[in-house]
Amino acid sequence: MFLEAETSFGVGVLQQLPLNESFVFSPLSIALALSLVHIGAKGGTKTEIGNAICKGANDDQLKQHYSFFTSAFANPVKGVEINLANKAFINKKYPLKKSYLTDIANAYKASAENVDFSDQTKAAAVINGFVKEHTKGRINEIIEKSKILHLRHLAECPSSYVKVKLPFKIPLEADSTFEICLAADSMAFLINALYLNVKWVDPFFPQNTVQADFFARNGQDRKAHICEEVQILALNYTNPEYRFIVMLPKQAVSLQKFIQGLSGGKFQSLLKTLKGTNVQIKIPKMKVETSSEMKKILTSIGIKSAFEDGADFSPMSDVPLKVSEVTHKAVIDVNEAGTTASAATVVEMLPGSAGGFFPDPIEFTADHPFLYAITFNNHPLFMGAFV
């Protein structure tokens, strides 16, 4: 129902990323992590998140839209190895509301765990262990221990932190003088982890792989389309619900120009133009890993108040909260056998101050920068650029 709105979110993130190097990200992983935030938000904070990840949907429709993936991937079909997991890691000193934890469990099957954030090394190991397990070791670390903040002596505060006095007393020894870092306590980390491993319905032949890391094959019943500005290729995996999409701009059209002119509606319309034909394919093997701090990107697409003092997360906690950072990591490996892709997104919450005849083959040679995506029934699970 909201496929175009969901795609628009992915395209919006895509348009904020620099094209000076290859990258990959999972719009679904980011949106699911933000869905955990959305369910605990209220007022303008909630509206901004909802408009970004599923514009036009009311709260129940948004929840229904993104909870679909949690259910759909729970029992993967033959030929697809997929794992999706959501979890809240909570500072044991500041428990979140039980009603919020019940809501994310019911909507997104998200579990929760209280963690001692004062032991940064152990806390980071617990969070990273969850991500490592659910991405099958493709992503070993999503958060550094230094990112887990706790009350500390003034001398230990990084110089980039603003030091303030809290409006309540902390028991101190007589010879101690303390102040507190502004972002002194991490309240919670809301995590999504996603893993996908799929095989081509017709694998490439390794002997056709050349030194330039391009590989080629002739095949029938591929889906392709050529329009004025872009060639589009869809390669099926063993489960045809999953496809690898390549959008290759014509030489006269730069990838940046093509992406900046893209929208969620246009992306979906281009997928609808695909038709079965005979295609001679040359595409590069790819192994790309990207780590991104998403705060600036998400602010650019309309999620602003969640990062500000005065953000309304009252359904989540009685303590005023705001989002400190959203960190996203993704990995993709495309080779002769198939594709393995993983992603993890963490949102840190901090206290705020408040079959027939085919024509001659179409040549599809991806020898210059292109946009790619892995889709599930046209839902973009992963997107990226190869440059």
C-alpha positions, 0 to 999 in steps of 0.5 A: 500500500505504501511501497512508493512512500517506503521507496521514497525514503530510500531514494531520499537517503540515496540522494544525500550520499556522496558519489566519490566512492562505492557504497551500500545501505539498507533503507529497510534496516534504517526504517525499521530502527526508526520504526522503533523510535517512532512507536515511542514518539509523540507530537511533532517528533512522531510526525516527522519520523512518520513522514520520512519513512512512510509518508501518507500513512497514519500510525497504525498503517505505518506499524502494519507496513513495517511489521509485515517484513518482520513476519514475512522474513520469519519463515524464509522460503527455499533458496533464501537465507534471511534473518531480521532482528530488532532489539532495545538495549537499555541502560539498567539505571533508566528503565523504559516504560513497560508499555513501550517495550510491549508495543515494540514486541507486539509490532516488530517482535523486538526484544529488550535487555537491560545492560550495565552501561557503566562497564563500557567494554562489556556493554559494547560487547553485548550489543556488538555480539547481537549484531554479529550473531544476526548478520552471520559475522558479516558485521562484527562491530556497530558501536565502539565502547567509547560511544557508550556514555556514563557518568564520569569525573570532569577530567575524563570528559572529552573536550568536545563535550559541554560540561554542565551541572545536573539539577539534582545532587549526587553523593560525593566524597568530601574531597571530590569536585564533580561536574557532569558531561552533557551527554553523560548517560546513554539511555538506550540503543535501538538496534535492527540487524538484517542478513540476506544470502541468495543465489542466482537462478542461473549462476555465472561461470567463474571461468568467464570472470576476467581480471578486471573483475567483470563477468559475462554470460549470455542468457534467456528470459532476463528482464531488461529495459532501455529508455532515453537516460538509463538501461535497467537490468533485473537478475532473478535469484532462485526465489523470484520474489528477490531480484538484483536491479541495476540501473545504468545511466547512459554515458551522456547522463552522469550517475549523480544527475540520474540519482538527483532526478530520481523519486520513489515513484520513478524508481517503481515505474522503472521496475514496471517497464522491465520485460523478459528478453535475451541479454548479454551481461557484463557486470562487475563483481562487488564487495562493498562495506559502508559505515555512515553516521546518519544524523545529518542525512536524516535531518536533511530529509525532515527528521529534525526534532528527534535530535533536539532538546524538547523532542517528545519521547514521553511514550518511551520514558518519563525522562526527557529523551532525544536521539543522539546519533543513528549509525548504519553499517552495510556490507554486500558481496556480489559474485558468480554464485549469488549475493550476500548482504548484511546491514545493522542500524543503531539509534542511540537515545540520550537524555535531553534537557527536556519461455518463447522466442527471444530477439537478438541479445541486448548488450548490458555492459556495466563498465561505468558508475551505476545504481543497484538495489536488491528488492523483495517484491519491489521493496528495496532491501538494499541500495547503493552505487558502484563507482 
